[in-house]
Amino acid sequence: MENSGGITASLQGRYASALFELASENGVVSAVEADLEKLEEAILGSEDLAGLIRNPQVSRNEAAKAMESVAGVLGLSDLSKNFLGVLASNRRLSVLPEIIRAFTTIAAAQRGEVTADVASAHALSEDQVSALQQKLKEREGRNVKIRTSVDPELLGGLVVTIGSKRIDSSIRTRLNSLAHAMKG
């Protein structure tokens, strides 16, 4: 795993690595990754859940019960439920979003793929995402998983981030560059 050294150096990386190893041993990496995607969507979609995982006043026991309920509603696997229980009892729920990102990175590296975060001014069609994925695959030399987001402030074009590399072809950046060049 190319990213494992940097990722596992952090607290969230150690948790993500431990979860990945358990999932690998049990042959459920895909299921756990799907569980974590559901959980990430739930955190982003619910201010209450986002507040719960960051609230230091919630006791370990209450947090564990709440996360068990959330896991039940989302239909998470036993391994994912148990993992959330460990995070709650260790008071580490606040770093859950970072753990999810680290797990996704580790799993992608294991599969030989990279993730590209693509921001665009308007939602991309399936065809546009497929074409972009193919171009990025040619450029990177490996499979590329694309996560899209919409940022109306870009005005047009794309901003693609793969790891520490950034390709910015947004109109906003071009206009800023032009304005800077005109100043002298």
Number of C-alpha atoms within 10 A of each C-alpha: 12 10 14 16 10 9 20 17 10 14 14 21 23 17 23 26 20 15 19 21 13 15 18 14 10 10 11 15 19 12 15 24 19 15 21 21 15 16 21 18 11 16 18 13 11 12 10 11 17 18 12 19 22 15 14 13 9 15 13 19 12 14 23 23 15 19 22 19 13 17 21 13 9 13 13 20 16 12 17 21 21 16 16 23 23 16 21 25 16 11 19 19 25 17 15 23 18 18 24 21 18 24 26 22 22 24 21 19 16 14 12 14 18 24 17 20 16 22 23 21 19 15 14 16 9 9 9 11 16 13 12 17 17 15 13 20 16 12 10 13 12 14 17 22 16 19 13 15 15 14 16 12 11 20 14 17 17 20 21 22 17 17 12 5 9 13 11 17 15 19 17 17 16 14 11 11 11 11 11 10 9 8 6 5
